[in-house]
Amino acid sequence: MLKRRLRLLWRWALRLERPRQLPTAWRSGEWAAVMVACLLVGLLASWPWLVEPSLQPGMLSPFTARAPKTARVVDSGALERRQQQLPRTSVQVIDQQATKALQQQLNDSLGKLEAQLRTAQQRLEPIPLTPPERQWLRQLNPEQLSRWQRQVRQAQLRMLSQGLSGGLADGQLLEAAALQLDNLPLPQRNLAARLIGNSLQGQTNLRTDASLSQHRIEALITQQGIPTISVRQGDLITRQGEQISRQAFDVLDYFGLVNRRPRPLAWLGHFLEAVATAAVLLLLQRRWRPCLEARQALLSLGILLAVQAVRLGLGPLASPLVLLVPPTLLLAQGLGTVCGLAWLASASLLWGGQLTAVMAERLLLGCAVAAMAAVVAGRQRSRAEFLQLAVILPIGAFLLQLLLSQLPLLPRPEARIAPIELLSEALLMGGLLMVGLLLTPLVESFFGLLTRARLLELADLERPLLRRLSCEAPGTFEHTLMIAGLAEEGARTIGADFDLVRTGAMYHDVGKLHAPQWFIENQEEGLNPHDQLDDPHGSAAILQAHVDEGIKLARRHRLPGPLADFIPEHQGTLKMGYFLHQARERDPSVPESAFRYRGPNPRSRETAILMLADGCEAALRSLSPNTTEKEATAMVRRIVEARALDGQLDHSGLGRAELELVIRAFVRVWKRMRHRRIAYPIPSRKAFSA
């Protein structure tokens, strides 16, 4: 019993994993281009292992090593820190002109203060004076005043000779001036310090000397300025099992214990791993999107290749948010949520390298935001909603990173990213999303992507082709609207793409524009050109022509491939029964194949639903108002079973349970169509009397 249940469970799992419909066939040239793209992804992702040394700082040492001789080894870590400071290295000298200008400013203040003391009238003071200071100044004789002014000038000169920075705080400037006048009594010192501070506030007498700065930089990068590590013979460099430090790596590399030659086996392993990742990405995308075209697969692989190139170029500066979120959002819009998530999984697996705690946290955050974007993108139905998403995602990512940076999750607080860097990263991601939104129509057109926003735009009745259909073939246009309602309800019931079905239904009969009067829904007053033609083979050719002409119109108006597929597949290889009967009345040996559409049969659930809706629409409309729901259901089931027995649904992926749900959906729409109305009495027209 248990064995039987396990067997049933296994069969159910196999049915679940089996594709619902056959994938689109690719030509040999398309397969070759896709395979080359996979190989390029593998080569670029495994490139670091061609030049990566056998040992790296942070790795566990595979052996114990001692210094074979005494040497001085360059400390690369300290040298790198010093080189980072070189661009900021500058030499400043005292500018004599600026010094004289500041001295003159102090002399002017002292002169105004002396003029204030010589006159009894109230004048504008250079600085506010307290009553004790004003009284002290008035008690000074000319010699005392001159000596005090000389001390003030000398104190300012001592400060200027040491160099004055313009960014010095006012309080520290006053404190420095007071220290220069420490030998004066308190009232005199305070007044002098305020005069000096007022003359020097926000001023500088320094300027950068380019030649001296260059000499300083050259001195730093000479052999005497390079930091080194002293190693004596027999010193222990590293012990087996211990983590290799940056200095230990420098010493090992100096003595030739680090192998920098290419490692073919390690590279081959990572190369095959990357190629397998790209291949699995293609399999997943073709599994969940059987209509995937080769150019769309090349788009996914091309974006993956570009992300790998940018990541290798930027190294530790590469941002997962910037590199993962915009491509995932674009692919989720055009190929579906599952395809976007599959690309995200592949890109994150190929990120590679030894991840630090900070980078691991950023990668997880980038994957989380990108996955959220892919899920939400599958539900967006307009460009405005995508614009809102492009604004909300960067803001949400910035706030989330800011929150995580404040939590004690990182082992080292200094490893956390500054808020200004998080903001710049969010702004860059938002800018890329905006650029992607602007370029989306071009990408859709070039790669044949079909977003929901584009589907809704193509279903607009003011589109040139649909407008022409409504004017030149009004009967066909009315038939199209009825079928669109039936097919959309059927697709919605079984979870198919109802937006694609509704838009495909709008274009499925555009080929009738080449000769509208040859189709019964456009004929008036009972005139049928087929009766005058009286040639079953010619009539069959006209019916087939509406499919051929529809494909030509689709190419001329650049309809996406999934929409153009509705034109031939809604007829499949159905029989033209009426004209076949006429032909066999004249010649019983006429082959049935001459009166069948050339197909292909429906290759997706959406085109199969449209075929069934096309077959049921006229029959449902012809039912009398007294028809019961049971009778209508039986009639729809007969039509559906006839299509299935004819082999039209073999490659559509529709199961029996789904067919039953579609039948019930069609009947529900018919019930809404046949609702009764109240017969309002119409009053008779009164006779006109003069």
ROFI-570971 format. One record per residue (C-alpha): residue in one letter; x, y, z. Coordinates in Angstrom, 3 decimals. Layout:
BEGIN
A:X:Y:Z
...
END
This chain:
BEGIN
M:0.000:0.000:0.000
L:2.792:2.402:0.930
K:4.707:1.483:-2.202
R:1.670:2.224:-4.351
R:1.196:5.629:-2.699
L:4.848:6.497:-3.225
R:4.528:5.527:-6.904
L:1.462:7.747:-7.293
L:3.260:10.606:-5.547
W:6.234:10.177:-7.890
R:3.995:10.240:-10.966
W:2.256:13.348:-9.659
A:5.623:15.051:-9.189
L:6.659:14.096:-12.730
R:3.441:15.526:-14.148
L:4.020:18.694:-12.162
E:7.547:19.108:-13.487
R:6.684:18.247:-17.093
P:6.328:21.373:-19.255
R:2.716:22.305:-19.873
Q:3.557:23.069:-23.486
L:6.423:22.505:-25.861
P:9.084:25.239:-25.878
T:9.562:27.328:-28.994
A:12.032:25.736:-31.402
W:15.244:27.673:-32.029
R:17.287:27.573:-35.198
S:20.819:26.195:-35.143
G:22.315:29.686:-35.437
E:20.302:30.878:-32.449
W:21.436:27.887:-30.396
A:25.049:28.622:-31.336
A:24.729:32.276:-30.251
V:23.189:31.250:-26.922
M:25.914:28.665:-26.290
V:28.627:31.233:-27.029
A:26.976:33.613:-24.555
C:26.983:30.861:-21.894
L:30.688:30.209:-22.507
L:31.468:33.932:-22.223
V:29.607:34.097:-18.910
G:31.608:31.123:-17.649
L:34.912:32.600:-18.833
L:34.298:35.999:-17.257
A:32.959:34.583:-13.972
S:35.978:32.264:-13.609
W:38.547:34.816:-14.751
P:39.892:35.611:-11.238
W:41.005:31.995:-10.833
L:43.379:32.385:-13.768
V:45.410:35.034:-11.948
E:44.520:34.415:-8.305
P:47.461:33.464:-6.034
S:47.402:30.164:-4.188
L:47.380:31.987:-0.832
Q:45.503:35.102:0.252
P:45.276:37.144:3.458
G:42.558:35.728:5.650
M:42.996:32.132:4.445
L:44.061:29.322:6.753
S:47.693:28.495:6.200
P:48.210:24.995:4.709
F:51.770:24.769:6.089
T:54.166:26.152:8.679
A:56.760:28.530:7.249
R:59.923:30.115:8.670
A:62.075:32.835:7.139
P:64.984:31.253:5.216
K:67.121:34.379:5.582
T:67.206:37.876:7.028
A:65.447:40.483:4.878
R:63.419:43.651:4.848
V:60.012:43.177:3.183
V:57.762:45.927:1.916
D:54.648:46.265:4.122
S:51.958:46.462:1.394
G:49.169:47.271:3.854
A:50.967:50.267:5.344
L:52.123:51.334:1.878
E:48.563:51.223:0.580
R:47.356:53.382:3.472
R:50.155:55.869:2.810
Q:49.363:55.968:-0.911
Q:45.733:56.706:-0.084
Q:46.938:59.770:1.790
L:49.124:61.009:-1.071
P:46.365:62.870:-2.949
R:45.637:64.800:0.239
T:49.314:65.641:0.878
S:50.018:69.365:0.428
V:52.563:71.840:1.795
Q:51.366:75.270:2.921
V:53.545:78.377:3.355
I:52.874:81.812:4.839
D:51.556:84.368:2.368
Q:53.320:87.670:3.177
Q:50.711:89.782:1.407
A:47.911:88.217:3.433
T:49.971:88.770:6.603
K:50.425:92.460:5.840
A:46.720:92.837:5.094
L:45.801:91.324:8.457
Q:48.328:93.536:10.251
Q:46.863:96.590:8.548
Q:43.389:95.547:9.655
L:44.571:95.434:13.296
N:46.294:98.844:12.892
D:43.026:100.312:11.603
S:41.170:99.010:14.660
L:43.799:100.426:17.009
G:43.687:103.762:15.178
K:39.922:103.990:15.537
L:40.182:103.144:19.198
E:42.812:105.876:19.731
A:40.682:108.443:17.856
Q:37.752:107.539:20.100
L:39.862:108.414:23.159
R:41.059:111.786:21.783
T:37.584:113.256:21.276
A:34.799:113.751:23.729
Q:32.143:112.993:21.089
Q:30.687:109.490:20.823
R:32.104:107.650:17.789
L:31.614:104.193:16.303
E:33.819:101.784:18.256
P:35.835:99.063:16.445
I:34.678:96.541:19.086
P:32.186:96.871:21.962
L:33.916:98.136:25.105
T:32.872:97.435:28.653
P:32.735:100.399:31.110
P:35.873:99.216:32.993
E:37.779:98.930:29.683
R:36.662:102.372:28.545
Q:37.688:103.879:31.901
W:41.093:102.144:31.756
L:41.782:103.451:28.267
R:40.949:107.033:29.264
Q:43.439:106.844:32.140
L:46.349:105.899:29.842
N:48.894:108.517:28.799
P:50.232:108.484:25.226
E:53.341:106.536:26.146
Q:51.381:103.790:27.952
L:48.897:103.585:25.092
S:51.725:103.277:22.540
R:53.407:100.525:24.588
W:50.123:98.586:24.883
Q:49.473:98.900:21.123
R:52.989:97.626:20.393
Q:52.362:94.554:22.590
V:49.103:93.865:20.746
R:50.825:94.069:17.344
Q:53.657:91.762:18.470
A:51.155:89.194:19.790
Q:49.333:89.196:16.432
L:52.655:88.899:14.567
R:53.653:85.848:16.641
M:50.335:84.199:15.781
L:50.657:85.030:12.085
S:54.238:83.782:11.931
Q:53.014:80.346:13.024
G:50.386:80.262:10.275
L:46.696:80.950:10.683
S:43.963:78.583:9.525
G:40.714:80.107:8.316
G:38.605:77.350:9.867
L:39.795:77.935:13.438
A:36.932:78.314:15.915
D:36.361:81.783:17.420
G:36.750:80.548:20.984
Q:40.096:78.906:20.264
L:41.272:82.019:18.421
L:40.541:84.206:21.487
E:42.209:81.664:23.740
A:45.359:81.630:21.588
A:45.481:85.451:21.544
A:45.080:85.589:25.332
L:47.987:83.166:25.764
Q:50.198:85.479:23.693
L:49.356:88.335:26.108
D:49.726:86.404:29.332
N:52.002:89.093:30.873
L:49.298:91.788:30.761
P:46.700:92.425:33.461
L:43.226:90.963:32.937
P:41.367:94.043:31.527
Q:44.192:94.851:29.120
R:44.577:91.189:28.073
N:40.874:90.670:27.375
L:40.592:93.826:25.270
A:43.749:93.009:23.293
A:42.636:89.410:22.699
R:39.259:90.596:21.350
L:40.969:93.089:19.043
I:43.284:90.382:17.680
G:40.437:87.862:17.355
N:38.277:90.401:15.543
S:41.031:91.096:13.008
L:41.818:87.418:12.405
Q:38.309:85.922:12.543
G:37.697:83.670:9.491
Q:41.001:84.778:7.901
T:44.070:82.810:6.832
N:47.577:83.763:5.784
L:48.472:80.339:4.343
R:48.688:79.248:0.728
T:49.551:75.908:-0.892
D:52.954:75.697:-2.535
A:52.740:73.298:-5.495
S:56.474:72.674:-5.816
L:56.987:71.925:-2.123
S:53.916:69.637:-2.169
Q:55.405:67.707:-5.092
H:58.700:67.345:-3.257
R:56.830:66.046:-0.194
I:54.990:63.425:-2.282
E:58.231:62.359:-3.972
A:59.862:61.971:-0.584
L:57.014:59.763:0.601
I:57.255:57.395:-2.337
T:61.035:57.015:-2.327
Q:62.686:53.942:-0.898
Q:63.369:55.706:2.378
G:59.645:56.472:2.806
I:58.344:52.965:2.051
P:57.343:51.058:5.221
T:59.078:47.705:5.603
I:58.925:44.609:7.788
S:62.193:43.411:9.402
V:62.552:39.625:9.188
R:65.392:37.619:10.688
Q:66.472:34.182:9.588
G:64.425:31.461:11.308
D:61.530:33.740:12.320
L:58.140:32.011:12.263
I:56.077:33.519:9.432
T:52.900:31.479:9.804
R:51.785:28.267:11.439
Q:49.696:25.588:9.771
G:45.985:26.110:10.434
E:46.377:29.739:11.503
Q:44.873:32.626:9.571
I:47.331:34.359:7.243
S:47.727:38.039:8.099
R:48.482:40.770:5.577
Q:52.085:41.101:6.791
A:52.603:37.322:6.800
F:51.321:37.197:3.201
D:53.817:39.905:2.183
V:56.689:37.927:3.725
L:55.547:34.643:2.130
D:55.269:36.362:-1.228
Y:58.746:37.890:-0.830
F:60.329:34.459:-0.269
G:58.425:32.933:-3.237
L:56.130:30.761:-1.144
V:52.972:32.122:-2.873
N:52.234:30.452:-6.190
R:51.010:33.058:-8.704
R:50.945:30.787:-11.708
P:47.548:29.971:-13.305
R:45.780:26.983:-11.756
P:44.054:25.212:-14.661
L:42.154:22.693:-12.555
A:40.740:25.294:-10.149
W:39.842:27.561:-13.068
L:38.200:24.701:-14.967
G:36.034:23.836:-11.966
H:34.763:27.381:-11.569
F:34.358:27.751:-15.348
L:32.170:24.653:-15.567
E:30.221:25.804:-12.521
A:29.490:29.185:-14.133
V:28.523:27.609:-17.473
A:26.207:25.187:-15.649
T:24.620:28.113:-13.809
A:23.946:29.898:-17.104
A:22.549:26.690:-18.623
V:20.225:26.120:-15.654
L:19.056:29.722:-16.022
L:18.087:29.008:-19.636
L:16.335:25.765:-18.688
L:14.310:27.492:-15.981
Q:13.321:30.330:-18.269
R:12.288:27.940:-21.058
R:10.423:25.788:-18.537
W:8.333:28.638:-17.196
R:8.151:30.602:-20.455
P:7.965:28.117:-23.352
C:7.554:30.959:-25.863
L:11.006:32.307:-24.891
E:12.825:33.531:-27.991
A:16.553:33.225:-28.555
R:17.027:36.995:-28.512
Q:15.338:37.143:-25.099
A:17.678:34.443:-23.798
L:20.599:36.457:-25.183
L:19.255:39.503:-23.325
S:19.310:37.593:-20.009
L:22.812:36.250:-20.628
G:24.062:39.611:-21.916
I:22.887:41.398:-18.770
L:24.473:38.642:-16.660
L:27.722:39.111:-18.586
A:27.638:42.889:-18.104
V:27.016:42.539:-14.358
Q:29.983:40.171:-14.035
A:32.229:42.577:-15.956
V:31.252:45.560:-13.800
R:31.650:43.519:-10.620
L:35.156:42.406:-11.577
G:36.093:45.938:-12.589
L:34.900:47.577:-9.382
G:35.988:44.792:-7.046
P:34.980:45.461:-3.416
L:33.292:48.717:-4.476
A:30.629:46.851:-6.494
S:27.162:47.418:-5.045
P:24.733:44.450:-5.148
L:21.774:46.834:-4.960
V:22.881:48.788:-8.018
L:23.896:45.723:-10.052
L:21.079:43.301:-9.169
V:17.860:45.284:-8.691
P:17.461:47.096:-12.075
P:18.127:44.000:-14.279
T:15.847:41.831:-12.142
L:13.054:44.389:-12.414
L:13.483:44.675:-16.198
L:13.449:40.899:-16.779
A:10.535:40.360:-14.390
Q:8.517:42.922:-16.350
G:9.273:41.447:-19.754
L:9.630:37.705:-19.075
G:7.696:37.178:-15.861
T:8.418:36.983:-12.162
V:9.857:33.451:-12.247
C:12.319:34.322:-15.027
G:13.401:37.436:-13.120
L:13.945:35.433:-9.932
A:15.888:32.777:-11.873
W:18.213:35.472:-13.235
L:18.642:36.927:-9.739
A:19.582:33.509:-8.335
S:22.152:32.991:-11.099
A:23.695:36.442:-10.657
S:23.973:36.031:-6.875
L:25.548:32.566:-7.244
L:28.132:33.976:-9.657
W:28.969:36.924:-7.388
G:31.822:34.812:-6.088
G:34.921:35.843:-4.212
Q:35.576:35.743:-0.492
L:32.728:37.723:1.008
T:33.425:39.829:4.058
A:30.745:40.335:6.686
V:29.811:43.711:5.218
M:29.656:42.427:1.626
A:27.642:39.368:2.647
E:25.133:41.592:4.401
R:24.903:43.917:1.372
L:24.506:40.961:-1.009
L:21.660:39.508:1.065
L:19.998:42.899:1.210
G:20.393:43.384:-2.551
C:18.882:39.952:-3.251
A:15.970:40.660:-0.914
V:15.172:44.013:-2.544
A:15.553:42.535:-6.052
A:13.288:39.581:-5.199
M:10.666:41.967:-3.846
A:10.938:44.036:-7.027
A:10.469:40.918:-9.189
V:7.363:39.841:-7.288
V:5.804:43.303:-7.398
A:6.739:43.848:-11.063
G:4.617:40.861:-12.093
R:1.535:42.703:-10.840
Q:2.220:46.133:-12.326
R:-0.119:47.059:-15.162
S:0.936:50.561:-16.216
R:3.990:52.741:-16.726
A:2.858:54.970:-13.854
E:3.009:52.038:-11.439
F:6.516:51.207:-12.635
L:7.507:54.837:-12.057
Q:6.196:54.650:-8.490
L:8.149:51.426:-7.979
A:11.318:53.083:-9.286
V:10.916:55.766:-6.611
I:9.828:53.541:-3.724
L:12.554:50.889:-4.127
P:15.569:53.210:-3.618
I:13.910:54.930:-0.664
G:13.028:51.608:0.957
A:16.518:50.202:0.323
F:18.165:53.295:1.848
L:15.988:53.203:4.975
L:16.519:49.462:5.378
Q:20.299:49.785:5.058
L:20.304:52.707:7.470
L:18.341:50.651:9.989
L:20.644:47.652:9.642
S:23.731:49.853:9.994
Q:22.507:50.992:13.398
L:22.020:47.447:14.666
P:24.995:45.630:16.255
L:25.130:42.983:13.521
L:28.623:43.659:12.225
P:31.654:42.422:14.164
R:33.468:45.749:13.717
P:31.655:49.077:14.013
E:34.261:50.745:11.773
A:33.237:48.391:8.945
R:29.801:49.942:8.702
I:29.027:52.149:5.730
A:28.483:55.855:6.262
P:24.927:57.170:5.690
I:26.143:59.464:2.905
E:27.470:56.430:1.000
L:24.170:54.611:1.496
L:22.323:57.641:0.164
S:24.568:57.900:-2.899
E:24.065:54.193:-3.571
A:20.276:54.563:-3.339
L:20.351:57.587:-5.651
L:22.451:55.683:-8.186
M:20.040:52.743:-8.100
G:17.094:55.115:-8.518
G:18.809:56.783:-11.473
L:19.396:53.422:-13.160
L:15.760:52.444:-12.587
M:14.606:55.704:-14.164
V:16.902:55.200:-17.154
G:15.644:51.631:-17.476
L:12.061:52.860:-17.402
L:12.807:55.290:-20.231
L:14.566:52.620:-22.289
T:11.957:49.918:-21.646
P:9.942:50.625:-24.847
L:13.116:50.307:-26.936
V:14.132:47.086:-25.175
E:10.595:45.717:-25.592
S:10.641:46.426:-29.309
F:14.172:45.140:-29.979
F:14.024:41.971:-27.873
G:10.305:41.233:-28.245
L:9.530:41.605:-24.540
L:5.849:41.765:-23.690
T:5.122:43.576:-20.442
R:1.615:43.987:-19.078
A:1.820:47.704:-19.681
R:2.579:47.074:-23.353
L:-0.264:44.545:-23.597
L:-2.726:47.111:-22.272
E:-1.377:49.700:-24.693
L:-1.766:47.313:-27.637
A:-5.347:46.512:-26.581
D:-6.345:50.173:-26.874
L:-9.181:50.396:-29.399
E:-7.627:53.554:-30.850
R:-4.623:51.615:-32.147
P:-4.472:52.034:-35.947
L:-5.060:48.368:-36.752
L:-7.979:47.976:-34.342
R:-9.501:51.264:-35.445
R:-9.320:50.132:-39.036
L:-10.934:46.805:-38.107
S:-13.860:48.569:-36.401
C:-14.472:50.787:-39.450
E:-13.875:48.399:-42.363
A:-15.128:45.143:-40.800
P:-17.631:46.083:-38.060
G:-19.091:42.565:-37.886
T:-15.657:41.040:-37.347
F:-14.895:43.715:-34.753
E:-18.074:42.882:-32.817
H:-17.211:39.185:-33.060
T:-13.718:40.033:-31.739
L:-15.103:41.824:-28.680
M:-17.372:38.887:-27.843
I:-14.532:36.392:-28.154
A:-12.244:38.596:-26.025
G:-14.798:38.475:-23.175
L:-15.145:34.690:-23.390
A:-11.405:34.022:-23.672
E:-10.488:36.397:-20.848
E:-12.921:34.739:-18.445
G:-11.646:31.286:-19.413
A:-8.001:32.312:-18.934
R:-8.726:33.976:-15.610
T:-10.442:30.814:-14.354
I:-7.460:28.508:-14.928
G:-4.783:31.049:-13.997
A:-3.520:31.691:-17.526
D:-2.333:35.103:-18.769
F:-5.677:36.808:-19.300
D:-4.056:40.081:-20.407
L:-2.288:38.212:-23.206
V:-5.497:36.368:-24.166
R:-7.578:39.541:-24.279
T:-5.026:41.436:-26.380
G:-4.426:38.433:-28.655
A:-8.170:38.103:-29.200
M:-8.304:41.710:-30.413
Y:-5.861:40.912:-33.236
H:-6.680:37.293:-34.101
D:-8.932:38.147:-37.081
V:-7.227:41.258:-38.468
G:-6.462:39.277:-41.619
K:-10.126:39.594:-42.628
L:-9.378:43.219:-43.504
H:-8.100:42.067:-46.898
A:-11.662:41.083:-47.944
P:-14.261:41.738:-45.193
Q:-17.292:41.055:-47.371
W:-16.293:37.405:-47.846
F:-17.055:36.643:-44.183
I:-20.623:36.213:-43.050
E:-20.497:38.560:-40.059
N:-19.768:41.472:-42.418
Q:-22.339:40.607:-45.088
E:-25.527:42.651:-45.471
E:-28.908:41.838:-47.012
G:-28.073:38.173:-47.327
L:-25.587:38.603:-50.201
N:-22.874:35.970:-50.003
P:-19.973:36.249:-52.506
H:-19.203:32.557:-52.005
D:-22.505:31.670:-53.693
Q:-21.520:33.677:-56.737
L:-17.999:32.202:-56.718
D:-19.403:28.657:-56.572
D:-15.946:27.156:-56.069
P:-15.302:25.310:-52.770
H:-11.538:25.298:-53.354
G:-11.522:29.053:-54.019
S:-13.603:29.690:-50.918
A:-11.224:27.569:-48.840
A:-8.295:29.575:-50.202
I:-10.037:32.795:-49.141
L:-10.510:31.453:-45.605
Q:-6.849:30.447:-45.427
A:-5.898:33.865:-46.801
H:-7.339:35.634:-43.786
V:-4.707:33.823:-41.689
D:-1.868:34.548:-44.120
E:-2.843:38.195:-44.508
G:-3.169:38.523:-40.736
I:0.431:37.329:-40.288
K:1.573:39.887:-42.871
L:-0.307:42.678:-41.082
A:1.219:41.592:-37.756
R:4.716:41.874:-39.214
R:3.929:45.185:-40.883
H:2.626:46.672:-37.627
R:5.428:44.975:-35.590
L:3.177:43.035:-33.258
P:5.127:41.001:-30.681
G:5.580:37.314:-31.436
P:3.255:36.011:-28.684
L:0.444:38.181:-30.087
A:1.133:37.235:-33.703
D:0.896:33.551:-32.698
F:-2.821:33.976:-32.007
I:-3.505:34.613:-35.708
P:-2.599:31.144:-37.098
E:-3.046:29.137:-33.900
H:-6.652:30.182:-33.219
Q:-7.586:28.192:-36.341
G:-4.951:25.484:-35.976
T:-5.592:22.754:-38.540
L:-9.389:22.827:-38.256
K:-11.558:21.555:-41.101
M:-13.470:23.984:-43.300
G:-16.458:21.656:-43.007
Y:-18.997:23.551:-45.082
F:-16.797:23.852:-48.161
L:-15.431:20.310:-47.734
H:-19.021:19.044:-47.872
Q:-19.676:21.068:-51.041
A:-16.486:19.774:-52.673
R:-17.286:16.130:-51.895
E:-20.757:16.485:-53.348
R:-19.015:17.238:-56.619
D:-16.023:14.926:-56.199
P:-16.083:12.332:-53.378
S:-12.342:11.721:-53.763
V:-11.364:15.225:-52.603
P:-8.776:14.861:-49.766
E:-9.683:16.341:-46.423
S:-6.240:17.969:-46.092
A:-7.118:20.395:-48.895
F:-9.828:21.866:-46.692
R:-7.907:22.248:-43.473
Y:-6.110:25.340:-42.198
R:-2.341:25.089:-42.376
G:-1.865:25.672:-38.642
P:0.094:25.320:-36.480
N:-2.091:23.942:-33.724
P:-2.259:25.913:-30.453
R:1.064:25.714:-28.623
S:-0.004:27.514:-25.446
R:-2.944:27.538:-23.114
E:-3.796:31.073:-24.156
T:-4.082:30.358:-27.903
A:-6.020:27.143:-27.167
I:-8.538:29.068:-25.066
L:-8.991:31.536:-27.905
M:-9.621:28.678:-30.359
L:-12.305:27.275:-28.064
A:-13.859:30.721:-27.562
D:-13.886:31.260:-31.333
G:-15.736:27.973:-31.817
C:-18.256:28.568:-29.020
E:-19.064:32.244:-29.558
A:-21.390:31.873:-32.557
A:-23.078:28.792:-31.054
L:-23.751:30.555:-27.744
R:-25.165:33.618:-29.446
S:-27.511:31.457:-31.520
L:-29.137:29.846:-28.461
S:-32.711:30.829:-27.784
P:-33.572:32.802:-24.640
N:-35.304:29.741:-23.186
T:-32.167:27.608:-23.295
T:-31.216:26.240:-19.883
E:-27.776:26.378:-18.394
K:-27.473:22.610:-18.630
E:-28.226:22.661:-22.353
A:-25.738:25.466:-22.963
T:-23.051:23.586:-21.010
A:-23.693:20.409:-23.006
M:-23.363:22.292:-26.285
V:-20.091:23.981:-25.253
R:-18.715:20.644:-24.051
R:-19.503:19.022:-27.407
I:-17.574:21.759:-29.246
V:-14.610:21.515:-26.873
E:-14.492:17.710:-27.074
A:-14.651:17.870:-30.847
R:-11.593:20.138:-30.890
A:-9.795:17.806:-28.486
L:-10.639:14.650:-30.498
D:-9.418:16.406:-33.643
G:-5.997:16.773:-32.019
Q:-6.109:20.555:-31.897
L:-5.247:20.732:-28.170
D:-2.489:18.123:-28.067
H:0.352:20.660:-27.715
S:-1.499:23.333:-25.741
G:-0.829:22.020:-22.246
L:-4.510:22.164:-21.271
G:-5.626:19.305:-19.010
R:-9.081:17.800:-18.715
A:-9.766:19.574:-15.437
E:-8.769:22.905:-16.981
L:-11.015:22.258:-19.968
E:-13.948:21.706:-17.634
L:-13.213:25.008:-15.880
V:-13.038:26.770:-19.247
I:-16.415:25.300:-20.249
R:-18.019:26.613:-17.060
A:-16.411:30.030:-17.589
F:-17.866:30.267:-21.123
V:-21.327:29.422:-19.804
R:-21.033:32.082:-17.094
V:-20.281:34.699:-19.735
W:-23.226:33.469:-21.814
K:-25.517:33.836:-18.807
R:-24.424:37.445:-18.427
M:-25.001:38.058:-22.140
R:-28.556:36.679:-22.255
H:-30.003:38.529:-19.247
R:-33.595:39.598:-19.759
R:-34.811:43.151:-19.965
I:-38.189:44.646:-19.039
A:-40.406:45.380:-22.037
Y:-41.178:49.050:-21.604
P:-44.486:50.213:-23.237
I:-43.953:52.618:-26.126
P:-46.741:55.212:-26.412
S:-48.306:55.607:-29.835
R:-47.475:58.764:-31.749
K:-50.242:61.351:-31.682
A:-51.591:62.607:-34.982
F:-50.375:66.006:-35.995
S:-53.088:68.612:-36.347
A:-52.631:71.981:-37.903
END
